């Protein structure tokens, strides 16, 4: 079918792209072939991708203030006028893997005070519970090579309520809900634009794009669409050899770029847009009343379109450009724009580029890539998955793919300042000053492209498990990246995240490496060995830095779990002493077992790893036994607690029933008869321990016949008796078990909050199912009661590990006190189903993640667009926190693939 598209008075017919069945002719497994070509270096299909951040303002990298006030130093109001130092941002954006250029979409509804070039949101000091975006967009699709992608955004036709969002949120406190865009009523009459962008690669550096703007309103409306191309500013900072400025020129429906490294770049559109050019340089006059580098700075296109100002270069050249379309769309109608972005020549490029094919060849590429994507995902998502589960899994994977971002940060240069700008001296002793060695210039999987537009080490480990389902090559490269010498601290610590690289994240890198290795087929021993070598350094850092008493019980600080305890575990204690942590000790017991498992795999092919295997076997035994010896296990309560060891030797158990006490369950593995036969040294050491160190029998001595009829051993921080008793707590609906997974804090603390007096001050923990009212970690103190995907995933994985040892012989009540006994595999399946049900439609067609938000629940244009929130209400499953946390929340895809395998 055809649609009429009006471009500044001209009419042109274009084809509306509709879905075709996977029976369309296209090469079988074409996407897997592209992945193989990318992994081998034959063709770099990952060279271009959605690596442009949704937010670069308000980040640590762009913060050159003295006291680290990133949101104040570079606010949203500066973003349209101020050149970024390290990064770029935009909507529906793509760039190359060095971010030499950037492409994104800008929109204007004719009423807003500024172009919509980037998403708007507020920080914790603006009445929010953390950084919170006030817009709605979705990542609908993406193959791992980004040969096919789809992005969707809902843009109000009325003036965007910037001031209202700021004012109302400022009046709200920690106990209030956040004021969101949908709360303003701006979507109530359906007067909005549904804007989508489809991307299809003709080659690694040839990108076909279809922009569709649909008028959902009941009256005709006009939308300005500005596909924009620009070069990242590398010339304004006074760096040696960095003063050469690339150039964009505009003529007719095309922008032509020239870059000394990239070569020639062409953006061409159909119809008759007007090219607008300015420079990606700061408007210093607007911001500070000072003269700037350019007469037509970064906000020149904005001022020209919105205010009619003479702020674009009449010569048609610059370093930032846009093709300006004005689309008049009837009520309920839609219009499309075809665009093609191509690298047309290597440097130096003198001849003008040829005309881009926007006709039959363009359409053939789009059809083929869509069909190939459907075929690829048909091979990933099991047929047993329901259509709704398949929708959720595919959009979860899409979010992971779109969350890959170019990340550039030279910490020493940031601390010292560039020749063009000298930061305050205090910065040299402030944030990240001990990480001056670290340099980043990579594409990295981010937790969330807006709320968390920087990598986080333990988030990334979980990302990689899901990524490995579609692109194990990229997953392995990501795990190795953070262990490289320019990331890993010389002392062995893995950098945590941009706001504080020195914070301590849970040591899940080894666990993730094993998972990725297994998902990839268990053959890449070189990958496993490379990871193992670096993790030996990191494990040693943990032992040397986080076991102050040398007793194999670990501290670690907050360990990513924020305020599940009565006080900030990373800050100075309220009394003199040491906080010995059940989760810290559990994490390290799990780490030791992960290292043991890796060493066993490697030793079967290289005997030099045998000694390493026995070393980690012993270290696990020491750690696991110490948890009992040092009083972390409370036998009366059948639970692990943190223990505060005071200066006089007194031990104060902090009897908070939280996920801290469940995580020791994850420290488990089994030694098969085959392993002990192939590695007799390990078997001999195990027998020596049982004979000469009988006190370790509880954690290494359990054995039973395996499926092959031969003896196998269970190594577990939680022995068989303790497993049953601890699971009775975990699987109790009055404590941890909810309809949608496992809560982080026991609901028993609703009626019986924990309280302790230390140093004359009272500290307490009460059950809160959603955002916490505690101010321990500012606005982000949210681990206290809600459901979190990563900890649920680890505990489900642990249940499957125990099931592989006990088989169907071990059954426990599920739920506790129900009188119904289930095997551990059955319980793992049901917990997985509960977590999946957060996203899928219930019997009334509602998705729990959307809570009471009517438009998301029932509107046909919204209800099948899936968000992947950071965490979930502990009682009703409503999504909370960062809205695009498609990093570890995308583990739901892995749960679907496992449950429906």
C-alpha positions in Angstrom: 0.0 0.0 0.0 1.1 3.6 -0.4 0.8 6.7 1.7 0.9 10.4 0.6 3.8 12.2 2.2 4.0 16.0 2.1 7.4 17.7 2.2 7.2 21.5 2.2 4.5 21.5 -0.4 5.7 18.7 -2.6 3.9 15.3 -2.7 5.6 12.0 -3.1 4.4 8.4 -2.8 6.3 6.1 -0.5 5.7 2.5 0.5 4.5 1.8 4.0 6.5 -1.0 5.4 4.4 -3.8 6.9 5.4 -7.1 8.4 5.9 -10.0 6.1 6.1 -13.6 7.0 9.5 -15.3 7.5 8.9 -17.3 4.3 10.2 -14.3 2.3 13.3 -15.2 0.3 16.5 -14.4 2.2 19.6 -16.4 3.1 19.1 -18.9 5.9 20.8 -17.8 9.2 22.0 -14.6 7.6 22.4 -12.9 11.0 24.5 -15.8 12.3 26.7 -15.5 9.3 27.1 -11.8 10.0 28.1 -12.6 13.6 30.7 -15.1 12.4 32.1 -12.6 10.0 32.3 -10.0 12.8 33.9 -12.4 15.2 36.5 -13.5 12.7 37.3 -9.9 11.5 36.1 -10.7 8.0 33.5 -7.9 8.1 33.0 -5.6 11.0 29.2 -5.7 11.3 29.4 -4.2 14.8 31.3 -1.1 13.5 28.1 1.0 13.5 25.4 0.6 16.1 23.1 2.3 18.6 26.1 3.4 20.6 24.9 7.0 21.1 23.9 7.7 24.7 20.4 8.9 25.6 22.0 11.3 28.1 25.5 12.8 28.3 24.6 15.8 30.4 24.7 15.4 34.2 27.4 12.7 34.0 30.7 12.5 35.9 32.7 12.7 32.8 31.3 16.0 31.9 31.5 17.4 35.4 34.5 19.8 35.9 33.1 21.2 39.2 35.1 21.3 42.4 32.8 19.2 44.5 31.4 16.7 42.0 27.9 18.3 41.5 27.4 16.7 38.1 23.7 17.6 37.6 24.3 21.2 38.5 27.5 21.7 36.5 26.1 20.4 33.3 22.2 20.5 33.4 19.7 19.7 30.7 19.4 23.4 29.9 23.0 23.5 28.8 22.9 20.4 26.7 21.6 22.0 23.5 24.1 24.8 23.7 27.3 23.2 25.1 29.7 20.9 23.4 30.3 17.7 25.3 33.9 16.8 26.2 33.7 13.0 26.3 30.4 11.9 24.8 27.4 12.8 22.7 23.7 12.1 23.1 20.5 12.0 21.1 17.3 10.2 20.3 17.2 6.9 18.3 20.9 7.5 17.9 23.6 5.6 16.1 27.3 6.2 15.7 30.5 4.4 14.9 32.4 2.5 17.5 34.8 5.4 18.0 32.0 8.0 17.9 33.7 9.9 15.2 30.2 10.8 13.9 26.7 10.7 15.5 23.3 10.5 13.9 20.0 11.0 15.8 16.5 12.3 15.4 15.3 15.7 16.5 11.6 16.7 16.5 9.5 19.8 17.0 5.8 19.9 17.5 5.6 23.7 16.8 4.8 24.5 20.4 7.8 23.5 22.6 10.3 26.2 23.6 13.1 24.0 22.3 13.7 21.2 19.8 13.2 17.7 21.2 16.8 16.6 20.6 17.3 14.5 23.8 15.2 13.1 26.6 14.3 15.2 29.6 14.4 14.2 33.2 15.2 15.2 36.8 17.6 14.1 39.5 17.2 13.2 43.1 17.4 16.8 44.2 14.4 17.6 42.0 11.9 15.6 44.1 12.6 12.2 42.5 13.8 9.0 44.1 16.8 9.1 41.8 17.6 10.1 38.3 14.3 9.8 36.6 13.5 10.4 32.9 10.1 12.0 32.1 9.6 10.6 28.6 8.4 7.4 27.0 10.3 5.5 24.4 11.0 1.8 23.7 13.6 -0.4 22.1 11.3 -2.7 20.1 13.9 -4.7 18.2 17.5 -5.3 17.4 19.7 -8.1 16.0 23.1 -8.5 17.7 24.9 -7.0 14.7 22.3 -4.2 14.5 21.5 -5.2 10.9 17.9 -4.6 11.9 16.6 -2.3 14.7 13.4 -0.5 15.7 12.9 2.4 18.1 9.6 4.0 19.2 8.8 7.3 20.9 5.5 9.0 22.0 5.8 12.7 21.6 3.0 15.1 22.8 1.4 17.4 20.3 0.8 20.0 23.1 3.7 21.9 24.5 5.9 19.6 26.5 5.3 20.5 30.2 8.9 21.1 31.3 8.0 23.7 33.9 5.1 21.7 35.4 7.3 18.6 35.8 10.0 20.6 37.5 7.6 22.5 39.8 5.4 19.6 40.9 8.3 17.2 41.5 10.0 19.9 43.6 7.1 19.9 46.0 7.2 16.2 46.5 9.1 14.4 49.2 10.6 11.0 49.7 7.3 9.5 50.8 5.5 10.8 47.7 5.2 9.2 44.3 7.1 10.8 41.5 5.2 13.1 39.1 5.5 11.6 35.7 4.7 12.9 32.2 1.6 10.7 32.0 0.3 12.3 35.2 0.1 15.7 33.5 -2.8 14.4 31.4 -0.9 15.4 28.2 -1.8 12.0 26.6 -5.4 11.8 27.8 -6.9 12.9 24.4 -4.6 10.8 22.3 -3.0 13.9 20.8 0.5 12.7 20.4 2.9 11.5 17.7 3.9 7.9 17.6 7.4 8.2 16.0 9.3 5.1 15.1 12.6 4.5 13.3 13.5 1.3 11.5 17.2 0.6 10.7 18.5 -1.9 8.2 22.1 -2.4 7.2 23.0 -2.9 3.6 26.6 -3.3 4.7 28.5 -2.6 7.9 28.7 1.1 6.9 25.6 1.5 4.9 22.4 2.1 6.9 18.9 2.4 5.5 16.4 4.2 7.8 12.7 4.6 7.7 11.2 7.3 10.0 7.5 6.9 10.5 5.4 9.6 12.2 1.9 8.7 13.0 -0.7 11.3 14.1 -2.7 9.6 16.9 -4.9 12.7 17.4 -8.3 13.6 16.1 -7.2 16.6 14.1 -4.6 17.3 11.4 -1.2 18.4 12.8 2.3 19.4 11.7 5.5 17.9 12.9 9.0 19.1 12.1 11.4 16.2 11.7 15.1 16.8 11.7 17.4 13.8 11.1 20.7 15.1 12.3 24.3 14.3 11.6 27.3 15.7 13.4 30.9 15.1 14.4 31.9 14.6 18.0 33.9 17.6 19.1 37.6 16.6 19.3 39.0 19.9 18.3 38.1 22.4 21.0 40.2 21.0 23.9 43.7 22.1 22.9 45.1 18.6 22.6 48.2 18.0 20.5 47.3 17.1 16.9 43.6 17.5 17.7 42.9 20.8 16.1 41.9 19.6 12.6 38.2 20.2 12.2 36.0 17.9 10.0 33.4 19.4 7.7 29.8 18.9 6.8 28.2 20.5 3.8 24.5 20.6 2.9 22.9 20.7 -0.5 19.4 19.7 -1.3 18.4 16.5 0.5 21.9 15.5 1.5 24.6 16.2 4.0 28.1 15.2 3.1 30.8 14.8 5.7 34.6 14.8 5.4 36.8 13.5 8.1 40.5 12.8 8.0 40.2 9.4 9.6 36.7 8.3 8.7 36.7 9.5 5.1 33.5 10.6 3.4 30.1 10.2 4.9 26.7 10.8 3.2 23.3 11.3 4.7 20.6 11.5 2.1 16.9 11.6 2.4 13.9 11.5 0.0 11.6 14.4 -0.6 12.7 18.0 -0.4 14.0 18.8 3.0 16.0 22.0 3.8 19.6 21.3 5.0 20.6 23.3 8.0 24.2 23.6 9.2 25.9 25.0 12.3 28.9 23.9 14.4 29.1 21.4 17.3 30.7 24.1 19.4 29.6 25.7 22.7 27.4 28.8 22.6 29.5 30.6 25.2 27.6 33.8 24.7 24.3 32.3 25.8 25.7 30.4 28.7 28.3 32.8 30.1 28.2 36.0 28.1 31.5 35.3 26.5 32.6 35.1 22.8 32.6 31.6 21.4 34.5 29.7 18.8 31.8 29.8 16.1 29.3 32.3 14.8 26.8 29.4 14.4 27.2 27.3 17.6 25.6 24.0 18.6 22.1 25.4 19.3 22.0 27.3 16.0 19.6 24.8 14.4 17.3 24.9 17.5 17.1 28.7 17.5 16.5 28.8 13.7 13.7 26.3 13.7 12.0 27.4 16.9 12.5 31.2 16.8 13.4 31.9 13.2 16.7 33.2 14.2 19.6 33.8 11.7 21.7 31.2 13.5 22.5 28.6 10.8 25.4 29.0 8.4 24.1 30.5 5.1 27.2 29.0 3.4 25.7 25.5 4.2 28.7 24.1 6.1 29.7 23.3 9.6 30.2 20.3 11.9 26.6 19.7 12.8 23.7 19.4 10.3 20.1 18.4 9.9 17.7 17.8 7.0 14.6 19.8 8.0 11.3 18.1 7.0 7.9 19.7 7.8 5.2 17.0 7.7 1.5 17.8 7.6 -0.3 14.7 8.7 -4.1 14.2 8.8 -5.9 12.9 11.9 -5.1 9.2 12.3 -2.7 9.3 9.4 1.0 8.7 9.1 4.0 9.8 7.0 7.3 8.3 6.3 10.8 9.5 5.4 13.5 7.4 3.9 17.1 8.1 4.8 20.4 6.5 4.0 23.6 7.0 5.9 26.7 5.6 4.1 30.4 5.8 4.3 31.1 6.5 0.7 34.9 6.8 0.5 38.0 6.3 2.5 40.2 9.4 3.2 41.1 11.5 1.4 37.8 11.8 -0.5 37.7 14.4 -3.2 34.9 13.5 -5.6 31.2 14.1 -4.6 29.4 11.0 -3.4 27.0 9.3 -5.8 23.2 9.5 -5.3 21.9 7.2 -2.6 19.5 4.5 -3.7 16.3 5.2 -1.9 14.1 3.2 -4.2 13.8 -0.5 -4.9 17.2 -1.4 -3.6 16.5 0.4 -0.4 13.2 -1.4 0.1 14.8 -4.8 -0.7 17.3 -4.2 2.1 14.6 -3.3 4.6 12.5 -6.3 3.7 15.4 -8.7 3.8 16.8 -7.5 7.2 13.4 -7.7 8.8 12.8 -11.3 7.5 16.3 -12.3 8.6 15.7 -10.9 12.1 12.5 -12.9 12.4 14.3 -16.0 11.3 17.2 -15.4 13.7 14.9 -14.9 16.7 12.8 -18.0 15.7 16.0 -19.9 16.3 16.6 -18.3 19.7 13.1 -18.2 21.3 11.7 -21.7 21.9 8.5 -22.6 20.1 7.0 -23.5 23.5 7.1 -19.9 24.6 3.7 -18.2 24.3 3.4 -15.3 21.8 3.4 -12.9 24.7 6.5 -14.4 26.3 8.2 -14.3 22.8 7.3 -10.6 22.6 8.8 -9.9 26.1 12.0 -11.9 25.3 12.6 -10.2 22.0 12.1 -6.7 23.4 14.3 -7.6 26.4 17.1 -8.6 24.0 16.4 -5.4 21.9 16.9 -3.3 25.1 20.2 -5.1 25.8 21.4 -4.4 22.2 20.3 -0.7 22.3 22.0 -0.3 25.7 25.5 -0.8 24.1 27.1 2.7 24.3 30.4 4.3 23.3 32.2 5.1 26.5 35.2 7.5 26.5 36.9 8.5 29.7 40.6 9.2 30.3 40.5 9.6 34.1 44.0 11.2 34.3 43.2 13.7 31.7 39.9 14.4 33.4 41.6 15.0 36.7 44.4 17.2 35.2 42.2 19.0 32.8 42.9 19.8 29.1 45.1 22.7 27.9 41.8 24.5 27.2 40.4 24.0 30.6 41.9 23.5 34.1 39.6 22.0 36.7 39.7 23.1 40.4 42.7 21.7 42.3 40.4 19.9 44.8 39.4 17.4 42.1 42.8 15.9 42.2 42.0 14.4 45.7 38.3 13.8 45.1 36.2 11.4 43.1 38.1 8.7 41.3 41.5 10.3 42.0 42.9 6.9 42.8 41.9 5.6 39.4 44.1 7.9 37.3 45.4 4.8 35.4 42.0 4.1 33.8 41.3 4.9 30.2 38.1 3.9 28.3 37.5 4.2 24.6 35.1 1.3 24.1 31.6 0.2 23.3 30.2 -1.1 26.6 26.9 -2.6 27.8 25.2 0.0 30.0 22.6 -0.6 32.7 20.3 2.0 31.3 21.1 4.6 28.5 19.5 7.5 30.4 19.3 6.8 34.1 22.7 5.0 34.2 24.6 6.0 31.0 27.8 4.5 32.3 28.9 0.9 32.9 28.5 -0.8 36.2 30.7 -3.9 36.7 28.3 -6.3 38.4 25.4 -5.1 36.2 27.5 -5.9 33.2 28.2 -9.4 34.4 24.5 -10.2 34.4 24.0 -8.4 31.1 26.5 -10.8 29.5 24.6 -13.9 30.5 21.6 -12.8 28.5 23.7 -11.3 25.7 25.4 -14.7 25.3 22.1 -16.1 24.2 22.4 -14.1 21.0 26.0 -12.9 20.7 28.4 -14.9 22.8 31.4 -13.2 21.1 30.4 -9.8 22.3 29.5 -11.1 25.8 33.0 -12.7 26.2 34.7 -9.5 24.9 32.7 -7.4 27.5 33.8 -9.7 30.4 37.4 -9.5 29.3 37.3 -5.8 28.8 36.9 -4.8 32.4 39.8 -7.1 33.3 42.2 -5.4 30.9 45.1 -3.6 32.4 43.7 -0.1 31.5 40.5 -0.9 33.6 41.6 -3.3 36.3 43.3 -1.4 39.1 47.0 -2.3 39.7 45.9 -3.6 43.1 43.5 -6.0 41.4 40.2 -4.3 42.0 37.6 -4.2 39.2 36.2 -0.7 38.6 32.7 -0.4 39.9 31.0 2.5 38.1 31.6 6.1 37.0 30.4 7.8 40.2 32.9 5.9 42.3 35.2 3.4 40.6 36.5 2.4 44.0 33.2 1.2 45.4 33.0 -2.5 46.0 30.6 -4.5 43.7 29.8 -8.2 44.4 32.4 -10.5 42.7 30.2 -12.1 40.1 32.6 -11.8 37.2 33.7 -15.4 37.5 30.2 -16.7 37.8 29.2 -14.8 34.6 32.3 -16.0 32.7 31.3 -19.6 33.5 27.7 -19.0 32.4 28.8 -17.4 29.1 31.3 -20.2 28.5 28.6 -22.8 29.0 26.0 -20.9 26.8 28.6 -20.7 24.1 29.0 -24.4 24.0 31.8 -24.9 26.6 34.7 -24.9 24.0 36.4 -21.6 24.3 39.2 -22.5 26.7 41.3 -19.6 25.7 38.6 -17.2 26.9 38.3 -19.0 30.2 42.0 -19.0 30.7 42.3 -15.3 29.9 39.5 -14.5 32.4 41.0 -16.8 35.0 44.5 -15.1 34.9 43.0 -11.7 35.6 40.5 -12.9 38.2 43.4 -14.4 40.2 44.5 -10.8 40.8 41.0 -9.7 41.7 40.5 -12.6 44.1 43.7 -11.8 45.8 42.6 -8.2 46.2 39.4 -9.4 48.0 41.4 -11.6 50.3 43.9 -8.8 51.1 41.6 -5.9 51.4 38.2 -7.2 52.6 39.1 -9.7 55.2 40.6 -7.4 57.8 40.7 -10.1 60.5 42.3 -12.7 58.4 39.6 -15.1 59.5 38.0 -15.8 56.1 34.9 -13.8 56.9 34.5 -10.8 54.6 33.3 -7.2 54.8 33.1 -5.5 51.5 30.7 -2.6 52.4 27.4 -2.1 50.8 28.1 -4.6 48.0 25.5 -3.1 45.7 22.7 -3.9 48.1 22.3 -0.3 49.4 20.2 -0.1 52.6 19.2 -3.7 53.4 20.9 -3.2 56.7 20.2 -0.8 59.6 23.1 1.5 58.6 25.3 2.4 55.6 27.6 -0.6 55.4 30.1 1.5 53.3 30.4 4.4 55.8 32.2 4.5 59.1 30.5 2.2 61.6 28.5 3.9 64.4 30.8 2.1 66.9 34.3 0.9 66.8 34.5 -2.5 65.3 34.2 -4.6 62.1 31.1 -5.6 60.2 31.4 -9.2 59.1 28.9 -9.7 56.3 27.0 -12.8 55.4 26.6 -11.7 51.8 30.3 -10.7 51.5 31.3 -14.1 52.8 28.7 -15.8 50.6 29.9 -13.9 47.6 33.5 -15.0 48.3 32.6 -18.6 48.9 30.7 -18.5 45.5 33.7 -16.8 43.9 36.1 -19.5 45.2 33.8 -22.2 43.8 33.5 -20.4 40.5 37.3 -20.3 40.3 37.5 -24.0 41.2 35.0 -24.9 38.4 37.0 -22.8 35.9 40.3 -24.4 37.0 38.7 -27.9 36.7 37.6 -27.2 33.1 41.0 -25.9 32.2 42.9 -28.6 34.0 41.2 -31.2 31.9 43.1 -29.7 29.0 46.1 -28.3 30.7 47.5 -30.0 33.8 49.2 -26.8 35.0 45.8 -25.7 36.3 45.5 -28.7 38.8 47.2 -26.8 41.6 44.9 -23.9 41.1 41.9 -26.1 41.4 43.1 -27.6 44.7 43.9 -24.1 45.9 40.4 -22.8 45.4 38.9 -26.0 46.8 40.8 -25.4 50.0 40.0 -21.7 50.0 36.3 -22.4 49.6 36.4 -24.8 52.6 38.0 -22.2 54.8 35.5 -19.5 53.9 32.4 -21.7 54.1 33.4 -23.2 57.5 34.4 -19.7 58.8 30.8 -18.5 58.3 29.7 -21.0 61.0 32.7 -20.6 63.2 32.4 -16.8 63.3 28.7 -16.9 64.1 27.1 -15.7 60.8 24.8 -18.7 60.9 22.1 -18.5 63.5 20.9 -22.1 64.1 17.9 -21.1 66.1 16.6 -18.7 63.4 17.9 -20.9 60.6 19.3 -17.8 58.9 22.6 -16.1 58.1 23.0 -12.6 59.6 25.7 -9.9 59.4 27.6 -9.7 62.6 29.1 -6.6 64.1 32.4 -7.5 65.9 33.1 -4.8 68.4 36.6 -3.7 69.5 36.4 -5.7 72.8 35.5 -8.9 70.9 31.8 -8.8 71.5 29.7 -9.9 68.6 26.4 -8.3 67.9 24.3 -10.2 65.3 22.2 -7.8 63.1 19.1 -10.0 62.8 17.7 -8.5 59.7 16.1 -11.2 57.5 17.1 -10.0 54.0 18.6 -11.3 50.8 22.0 -10.9 52.6 21.2 -14.1 54.5 20.0 -15.9 51.4 22.9 -15.3 49.1 25.1 -18.0 50.8 22.8 -20.5 49.0 24.5 -19.4 45.7 27.8 -20.8 46.9 27.5 -24.4 45.7 28.8 -26.8 43.1 29.3 -30.5 42.8 32.3 -32.7 42.0 31.4 -35.6 39.8 33.2 -39.0 39.9 34.5 -38.2 36.4 36.2 -35.0 37.6 37.8 -36.7 40.6 39.0 -39.5 38.3 40.5 -37.1 35.8 42.1 -35.0 38.5 43.3 -37.5 41.1 45.2 -34.7 42.9 42.0 -32.9 43.7 40.4 -36.2 44.9 43.4 -36.9 47.1 43.2 -33.4 48.6 39.5 -33.8 49.4 40.1 -37.1 51.1 43.0 -35.6 53.1 40.7 -32.8 54.3 38.0 -35.2 55.4 40.5 -37.3 57.3 42.6 -34.6 58.9 40.2 -31.6 59.0 36.9 -33.2 59.9 35.5 -29.8 60.9 35.1 -29.0 57.2 33.0 -32.1 56.5 29.8 -30.0 56.7 30.7 -28.0 53.6 32.6 -30.5 51.6 31.6 -34.0 52.8 28.1 -34.5 51.5 28.0 -37.2 48.8 25.4 -39.3 47.0 25.0 -41.4 43.8 24.7 -39.3 40.7 22.6 -40.0 37.6 25.4 -42.2 36.3 25.3 -44.4 39.4 28.7 -43.1 40.6 29.5 -41.1 43.7 29.4 -37.3 43.5 30.3 -34.7 46.1 28.4 -31.5 47.1 30.5 -28.5 47.9 28.2 -26.0 49.5 28.3 -23.2 52.1 24.8 -24.3 53.1 24.7 -28.0 54.0 21.7 -30.3 53.3 20.1 -29.7 56.7 20.6 -26.0 56.5 19.3 -25.9 52.9 15.9 -27.3 53.9 15.6 -24.9 56.9 16.8 -21.8 55.0 14.5 -22.6 52.1 11.6 -22.8 54.5 12.3 -19.1 55.2 12.9 -18.1 51.6 9.8 -19.9 50.3 7.4 -18.5 52.9 4.8 -16.1 51.5 4.8 -14.2 54.8 8.5 -13.6 54.4 10.4 -13.6 51.0 8.0 -15.3 48.6 5.7 -13.0 46.6 3.4 -13.7 43.7 6.2 -12.2 41.5 9.4 -13.6 42.8 11.5 -13.2 45.9 11.5 -10.0 48.0 14.8 -8.5 49.1 13.6 -8.1 52.7 11.3 -10.4 54.7 7.8 -9.2 54.9 7.9 -10.3 58.6 9.6 -7.0 59.3 6.4 -5.2 58.4 4.9 -6.0 61.8 8.3 -6.6 63.6 10.9 -4.1 62.4 14.4 -4.9 63.4 16.0 -2.3 65.8 19.4 -2.0 67.4 21.1 0.7 69.5 24.7 1.4 68.8 26.7 4.3 70.2 23.6 5.8 71.8 21.8 5.9 68.5 18.9 3.7 67.3 19.0 2.0 63.9 16.0 0.1 62.5 14.9 -1.7 59.4 11.2 -2.2 58.5 9.7 -3.8 55.4 8.9 -1.4 52.6 7.7 -3.0 49.3 8.7 -0.1 47.0 11.0 2.9 47.2 12.6 3.1 50.7 12.0 6.1 52.8 15.5 5.8 54.3 18.0 8.4 53.3 21.1 6.2 53.7 22.0 6.4 50.0 20.1 9.5 49.0 17.3 8.9 46.6 18.5 5.5 45.5 18.0 3.6 48.8 15.7 1.2 47.1 17.0 -2.4 47.8 15.1 -2.6 51.1 12.0 -4.5 50.1 11.3 -4.8 46.4 11.9 -7.6 44.0 15.2 -7.5 42.1 15.9 -9.6 39.0 19.7 -10.3 39.6 19.4 -11.7 43.1 16.3 -13.8 42.1 18.2 -15.1 39.1 21.2 -16.2 41.3 18.9 -17.9 43.8 17.0 -19.7 41.0 20.3 -20.8 39.5 21.4 -22.1 43.0 18.2 -24.1 43.3 19.0 -25.8 39.9 22.5 -26.5 41.1 21.2 -28.2 44.3 18.7 -30.1 42.1 21.4 -31.4 39.9 22.9 -33.0 43.0 19.9 -34.2 45.0 17.6 -34.9 42.0 14.0 -35.6 42.9 15.0 -37.1 46.3 15.0 -33.7 48.0 11.5 -32.1 48.1 10.4 -29.2 50.3 7.2 -27.5 51.0 6.3 -24.9 48.5 5.0 -22.5 49.5 6.0 -23.1 53.1 3.2 -24.4 55.3 1.1 -25.3 52.1 1.4 -29.0 52.7 2.5 -29.4 49.1 6.0 -30.7 48.4 7.9 -29.9 45.2 11.4 -30.8 43.9 13.9 -28.0 43.7 13.7 -27.9 39.9 9.9 -27.5 40.1 10.4 -24.7 42.5 13.0 -23.0 40.3 10.5 -23.3 37.4 7.7 -21.7 39.4 9.9 -18.9 40.6 10.9 -18.3 37.0 7.3 -18.2 36.0 6.5 -15.7 38.7 9.2 -13.4 37.5 8.1 -13.8 33.9 4.6 -12.9 34.9 5.7 -9.5 35.9 5.8 -8.7 32.2 3.2 -10.8 30.6 -0.5 -10.2 30.4 -2.7 -11.7 33.2 -6.2 -13.1 32.7 -7.5 -9.5 32.5 -4.9 -8.5 29.9 -2.9 -6.4 32.4 0.9 -6.4 32.9 1.9 -6.2 36.6 4.9 -4.0 35.8 2.5 -1.2 34.8 0.6 -1.1 38.0 -2.4 1.2 38.0 -1.3 3.2 35.0 -4.4 2.9 32.8 -2.9 4.0 29.5 -0.1 1.4 29.7 -2.5 -1.3 30.7 -5.4 -0.9 28.2 -4.4 1.4 25.4 -3.8 -0.6 22.2 -1.0 1.7 21.2 0.9 1.3 24.5 0.1 -2.0 26.2 2.4 -4.2 24.0 5.4 -1.8 24.4 7.4 -3.4 27.2 9.4 -1.5 29.7 12.1 -3.3 31.8 12.2 -1.5 35.1 15.1 -1.6 37.5 13.2 -3.4 40.3 9.6 -4.2 41.3 7.1 -3.6 44.0 7.5 -6.4 46.6 3.7 -7.0 46.8 2.0 -6.1 43.5 4.9 -6.3 41.0 4.7 -2.7 39.7 7.8 -1.6 38.0 10.0 0.9 39.9 13.3 2.8 39.5 15.1 3.2 36.1 12.5 2.5 33.3 14.9 1.2 30.7 17.1 -1.0 32.9 17.3 -3.6 30.2 20.6 -4.7 31.6 20.0 -7.1 34.4 16.3 -7.0 34.1 16.7 -8.5 30.6 17.5 -11.7 32.5 13.8 -12.3 32.1 14.7 -13.4 28.5 17.1 -16.0 29.9 14.4 -17.2 32.2 11.9 -17.6 29.3 14.4 -19.4 27.2 15.3 -21.8 30.0 11.7 -22.4 31.2 10.5 -23.0 27.7 13.5 -24.9 26.3 
